[in-house]
Amino acid sequence: MRCYRCNSKLSESRDICTKCGADIRFYKKIIYTSNQYYNLGLMKARARDLTGAAESLRTCLQLNKKNISARNLLGLVYYEMGEAAQALKEWVISKNYKYRGNIADHYIQDLRDNRQALDGMSHSIHKFNQALEYAQTGAVDLAVIQLKKVISVNPNMLKAYQLLALLYIQQQKYDQARAVLKKCLEIDRGNICALSYLKELRKMRPASKKKSREVVGETEREEVIIPVRMRDYGSYLSSAIYILLGCAIALGILYYVIIPGKEQQIAAANRVDISSYQEQLDELNATIRTLEDQITQLEGEKQEMEDTMNSSSEESSNIQAAYDNMLELANAYIAGDMVQTVTLYQQIDGTAVENSSYQQVYNTVRAQYEGNEIFDTLMNQGNASLQQGNYSQAKTYYEAAMTVKADQDEPVYQAAWCAQNSGDYERARELYQMILTDFPRSTWYDDASQHLRELGIS
């Protein structure tokens, strides 16, 4: 322990600093209390009581902000709770207090090296905020789908479990809510929100009682007595019959268990792909249902505006045009015409009409546009057209995807390849050159250079 005034080493037996003469009695009490809270937080963290551990460690740091061990442990607790940003913040503060020989260096470096996990956490935070926005606007189905994606990417994000459980409770899906809360408590046994939600669930509908196990037979409690006749009879014929019977059973196990198991592995891999496509389809259907309801409301309000406003005024015509463009955008999205959706979205002014229905439709499409939904759909449509050999149609999808995500190199290269195969060599050169200029670290850099040389020769 060092003096708070002169930073000299203190004696355990003295209450005064021998160098500067400062009274350190209360200072020692503060440091000892801080260490006690650290030990308490460490015990709670080992017992998976992450909420209690975080609370104890925060109290420890309030008493002694330079407790490096407590701050590093708090970062680990935040990381285990799915709060990577909070964890990184604590480790950076710890690094500033102790620059050399600090284990926080390793934590920060591991987080930077695992770029994929860091991007996944950032993506999960974006999707959680999107799910929260859906929940606030009443789009519960979309919120549930987004939260399931968040949990698949970041399985330790406690806030996602809590919000998903609340949405299940709102939909009266109590069994699913209970299962989600139990998973949350497996990560953090002392999570106050999860415990309170479970308590409310017990009031709504108590958990089904466990079925009493039936007694299999009296032989489980009693000694099995082997008849003397069977124990003494051991002819060679019976032994041969038992051996043949064992071989037959082994062949049966091989035929009915092992071989079908291989087939089940192949079928399981196919089911994973089908499940992924089904999830995307459910999300699209939920978005379509939300848009259809908003379109109905929007059309009614548009009709009211047309009846009340003077059709000859410039303001009225602008508002009517804005409504028409928004309805055209929503219909294009519902019809699955993502190329037209992208084109119309760029032409629409989201602030042209302050009406709530207009804003809801715009915000719904904007969330799909700024997220990955429309981009992924365009890429899938482009890949499907490319497999069918329809290069012109595929190029249209890829160029629309370029408009949505200008920082992605894959649609640029695929559009260039389709342009080259469809005979549009000028456009192909332009797109290949874009790969070389804008994406010098692209995996398609060498291929784009090779194709440019081929186009130059031709």
N, C-alpha and C positions, 0 to 999 in steps of 0.2 A: 504494500500500500504506500502511495506517495502523497505528499502534502499538496493540498489544493492551492496553496499560495505560492510556494517556492519549488514544488515538484521534487523535493528531496525525499529519500526513503525514510519512512516513519518506523518508530519502535513500537512493538506490540504492547510493551509494559508502560509506556508513557502516554499521557494525555495532552502533551504539549510538543510541538515540533522543536527538535533540538537545534535546528538551524535558524529558523525565523521567529520562533516563539509563539506560533499561532495555536489557539485552542482548538483541538481536534476531537474533543469528546463527542459532540453531535455529528461531526463528519464521519467518525468511525461507526456510529449507530446507523447512519444513512447507508454507508457502504455495506455493513453487515446485513441490514434489512434488504437491500438490493440483491445481495447474494442469496438470501433465503428465498426471495421470489424467483430468482433464476433456478434454484434447485427444485422449487415447486413446479415451475414451468417444464423443467426437464422431465420430472416424473410423470406429469400429465401427458407430455408428448410421447413418452414411451408407452403409455397406456392408451394411445390413440384418442385422447381427449384434446383435440386440436384447438377447439374454441377456448377451453379453459387454459391451455398452455399459452395461447396467444394473449389472453387477458393478463395472466401472471407475468409474462415477459414484457408486456407494455408497461405494467406497473413497475417492474424492475428498471426499465429504461427511464421512466419518469424520475426515479430516485437517482440513477446514475447513468447518464446518457452515453458514457464512455465504456460501458460494460460490453466489451467486444464479443464475448462468448454468447451473451444473451441476445445481442443484435443479430449475430449469425444464425443462432437457433431460431429466432423469430422469422428470419428470411426462409429457412427450411420449412417452418410450419406454414407460412404463407404459400410456398411453392407446392406443398402437399395438399393444400386446400384449393389449388387451381388458380391462385392469384400470383402469376409469374411477375407481373409489373410491380406489385408490392414487395415481393421477395427481392427483386433486383434493386429496388430503392433502398432496402435495408442493407444489402451487401455493399452498395456504393457508399453509403454513409459510414459503414464499418471500415471500408477501405480508406476513407478520408481521415478517420481517427487513427488508424494504425496501418501505415503504408507497407511496411515490411513484415514478412512472416505471418501474414493474415490468411487464414484458410478461405476467406471470402474471395480471394484471387482465383482459386480453383473453381468455386461455384460460378463466378461470372464467366470464366473462360469456358467451362463446360456448357453453359447456356449459350454462349456465342458460337461454339463449335457445332452444337446441335441446332443448326439453322432450321431444319425441317420442323423440329418440335416447337421452336420459337414462332415460326410462321403459323403453325397449327394453332397455337395458343392465341395469337393475334387474330386469326381468322375466327376462332371460337368466340372471342369477345365481340367481334363485329356481328356475328350471327346471334349472340345472346341479346345484344342491344336491339337487333332487328326483331327478335322474338318478343322482347318486352314491348316494343312499339306495336306489334300485332296484337298482343294481349290487351294493351290499353285501348286500341281501336275496336276491339270485339272480334277480331279474326282469330278465334281460338285454335281452329284446325291448323292454320299456318304457323301459329306460335308453337304448337306441340311438335310439328315437323321440324322446325328450326331447332328447338331444344334437344330433340333426339340427335340431330346432327352435331350440336355442341358437345353432347355427352360422348358421342362416338369419337370426336376429335380430342376432347379434353375430359377424360373420365373422372377427374378429381375436382371438377368445378362445382362446388357445393351450391352456389346460387342457381345454377341451371336445374339441379335436382329439386330445390325448394320451389322454384317457379313452376316446374313441370308438375309437381305434386299438387300445387294450388289449382292449376288448370284442370287436372284430373278430378279434384274435389268439386270444382265448379260444374264439371260434366257428370258428376255423380258416379264416377268410375273409382269407387273406393278401394277395390282390390289392387288396381294398378297404382293408385296413389300410395297405398301402404307399401307395395313392393319398391317403389322409387325411394320412399323415405327410409326404408331399411337399408338400401344401397348407400344412401347418404350417411347413415349412422355407421355403416361399416368403415367408411373413410374417417368420420369424426364422431366418436361415441358421445361426445358432450355437446353436440350441436343443438342449441336451445330452440331454434326455429323448427327443426325436424322433430324434436321431442314434443313441442307444443302442438304441432300438426297431428302427430300420432295420437296425442291425448284427445284432440277434437274428433279424430276419426273413430276412436273407441266410443265416444258419445253418440256419433251418428249411426254406426252399425258395428257392433262388437265383432271381433274376429271369430271365425268359425271354430268351434271346439274341435280339438284333435280327436279323431276317432280312436276309440279304445282298441288296442290290439287284441285280436282274437287269439285264443289259445290254439296252437297248431295241433298239438296232440299230447297225450300224457307221457309219451316217450321222451319229451324234452325235460321233464322233471324226474323221470324215473330211470333207472338203470336198464339198458337194453340187454335183454337176455337172449343169447344165441342158443337155439335148440341144439341138443346133443346130436340129433340125427344129421343135421347139416354140417356140424363141426367135424364129425368123424368121417363123413362120406367124402372121399377125395380121389375118385378114380381118374385115370388118364383121359378117359373119354370126356368127362365133365370139364377137365382142365382145357382140353382142346376146344371144346364148345365155347368156353369163356374167352379164350384167345381169339377165336374167329369172331365172336360177338364184339370184342373190343376193337378189332380191325374194322368191322363193319361200322361201328359207331364213329371211329376216327375218320373213315371215308365220308360218312354222312356229315360230320362237322366240317370237313374240308369242302364238301360240295354245297352245303346249305349255309355255312357261316362265313368262311374265308372268301370264297369267290364272290358272293353277294356283297361282302364288305368292300371289295375293290370297286364294284359297280356303284355302291353307295357313295364312295369318295368322289367319283366322277359326277354323280348326280348332285352331291353337295356343292361342288364347285359351280355347277350350272345354276343351282338355287341361289347362290350368293349373287350372281349376275342378275338373275331375275328379280331378286329382292331389291337390288339397287335401282333397277329400272322401275319397279313398282313404286318405290319411294318417290322417285322423281315424278312419276305419273300422279301419285296422290297429291303431291305438292302443287302440281300444275292444276289439277282438278279443284283443289281448295281455293287457289287463286282465282280460277275462272268463276267459281260460285260467288266469291266475294265481289268480283267485278260485275257480274250480272246483276246482283242486288244493287250495287252502286249505280249502274247504268239506268236501271228502272227509276231510281230516285232522281237521277240527273235529268232524265227525259221529262219527268213530271215537272221539275223545277224550271226546265227550259221552256216548257209550254206555258207555265205561269208567267215567266219573264216576257214571252212573246205577246201574251194577252195584255200585260200591264204597261209595257214600254212602247214608245212610238217607233214604229218600224222604219221611219224615214230618218231618224237621227243617226249620227255617226257612231255614238256610243252604243246604241242598241245593236247596230249591225256588227260592231266589233265583238260584243259579248256573244251574239248569236253565232258568229264565226268561231269564236273560241269554244263554245259548246259543241258545235258541229265537228271541229277538229278533235276534241277530246273523245267524243262518241266514236269517231272513226278510228282513233288510236285504240280504244278499249275493244272495239269489235275486231280489229286486226289482231290484237293479242289473243282474244278468245278463239279466233279462227285458226291460230297457230302460225300466222304469217309473220314470222319474226323479222324478216327483212323489211316489210312494210312498217312494222312496229318501230324498228330502229329509225327509219326515215321520218315517220310522223313525230316521234318523241323529240327529235332534234329541232323540229319546227314549232313545237308548242311552248308557249310561255306559261309556266306554272303559276305566275302571279297575275295573270290576266283577269281572273275571276276570283273573288274572295269567298265564294259560296263553299260551304263545308263539303257537299257532295262532290263538287268539282275538285276540291283539294284532296279528298279521299281517293278518287280515281287516279289523280296524278301521282299521289304519294305511293299508291300500290304499284303502279307501273314503274315508278322511279326506283323503288326498292328492288324490283326484279332486274331493272337495267343496271343499277350500280352494284348489285350483288353478282353472283355467278350464274343465275338461272338462265337469263336470255343468252348469255355468252355460251354456256354449255349446250343449250338447245341448238344454237346456230352451228357450233362445232360438230355436234352429233348429226345434224342434217347435212352438213358439208361432207362428213365422212361417209354417210350413207350414199349420197350422190356420187362420190368419188369411187366407191366400190362398184356402183352400177355403171361406171364409165361415162357419166354425164358431167363432163368437165366444166361446161359453161354454167350449169346450175350450181355445181359445187363452188366455183369461183365466186358466184354471187353471195352464197352463204358465208364463205370465208372473208370476203371483203366487208360484209356487214359485221362480222365478229371483230374485224380490225377496228371498226368504228367504235364498238362498245369497249374494247380493251386495247388501247393503243400501245400499252407496254408489253404486250405478248408477241413473241416472235413466231409462234407456231402458225397462226392464221395467215401471217404474211407469207411465209414460205409455201404453205399449202395453196394459197391463192396464186402465187407465182408459178408453181408447178402446174396447176390447172390451166392458167393462161397459156403456158408454153404448149401443153398438150392440145389445147383448143385452137392453136394457131395465132393467138394474140401475142406475138413476140415482143412488140413494143411495151405492152403492159408487163410482160414477164420480166424484161430487162429492168424496168422501173422498180418492180417489187424485189427482185434479187439484189439490186443495188441498195434498196432500203435495208435489207438484211445486213449488208456489209457496212453501211453507214451508221445505222441506229442500233444494231445488235452485234457488236464486234465479238462478244463472248458467246454467241449463239451456237448451239450444237449443229445447226445447219449452215454454219459459216462456210466451211470447206465445200459443201455441196452447192451452195449458192455461187461460189467462185467458179466451180467447175461448169455449172450451167451457163454462167455469163460468158465463159470462154467458148462454149459450144454455140451459143447464140451469136457471138461475135464472128465466128468462122462462117456460120451459115449466112 
